[in-house]
Amino acid sequence: MKKIIKKINICSLVLFTTYVFACDACRLQQPNVTRNLTHGTGPESNWDWFIIIIVILITLVALGYSVKYLISPGEKEESHIKYSVLPHQNEIL
């Protein structure tokens, strides 16, 4: 069983690395910033870079809020739906 898992991990790693890095033809079409990262043509105008920056900012804000609310959701009402699944804090102790 361990040999099978090891083979699957090695195959996944090889396929992942060949998928992630750009091929030679696409590498020539990319600007220096994204040269080895993506396939296809790169951003062609300043508006494309502006859109990319906005998407990155939105993604980082969403990631920040998701981590924040996973760590401390802030719901303290006794009638909240989470208490139908999770026990109350004072019942654990």
N, C-alpha and C positions, 0 to 999 in steps of 0.2 A: 504494500500500500504506500509506503514512504517513497519507493522508487517512482511510482505513478505520479504522486504529487510533485516530486522533484522534476520530472519530465514536463509536467504541465506548467510548472513555474518557469522553467527554462524556455519553453515554447512561447509562453505569454510574454516574457521579457524580450525575446527576439522579435516577435511580431509587434510589440509595443514600440520598440526603438525604431524599427523600420517605418512604422506608421507615423510616428511623431516628427521625425526629422525630414526636412524637405529633400526632394530628389535633385539631381544636378540641373535639370532644365528649369525647375522652379527656383532654385537657388540664384540663378542668373537674373531672374525677373524681380527679385525682392530688393528693397532698399537695405542698407547696412544694418538697421535696427532689427529687422525680422528675417535676415538672410537665411538662417538655418532652421527657423522655427515652423514656417507654414508653407503649404503648397499654393500654387496659383500666383496670380499677380498681386503685388503689394498695394498699399494705399497709393492712389494716383494723384490726389490733391490734398491741400491743407484741410479741406472739409472732412475728408476721410480720417485724417489724424484727429481732428476735433471730435468726431463721432466715436472713435476708438477710446479716446480719453474719457468721454462722458460715460461710455459703457463700463469702462474699468472702475470709474468712481461709483456708479450705481451698484456694481457688483460688490465693491468693498464695503459700501454702506449697508447693503443687505446682509453681507457676511457678518459685519459688526453687530447689527441688530439681532441676527439669529443667534449668535454666540451669547449676547447679553441676555436674551430672553430664555435661552436654554439654561444658563447658569442661575439666574434668579427671575422667574416669571412674574413675581409680584402679586399674584392672586391670593387674597387672604380671606375671601368670603366663605362662610360655611356652606353656602348653597352652590358653590362653583362645581361645574360638572366633573372636574378632576377628582373631587372627593368621592365620587361614586365608584372610582376605580382605585384610587390611592387612599391609604388610611390617613387619618388626621395626625398631625405632628405630635400632639399630646398623647395619643393612644399608643404610639410607638414606644415611648418611654414608660 
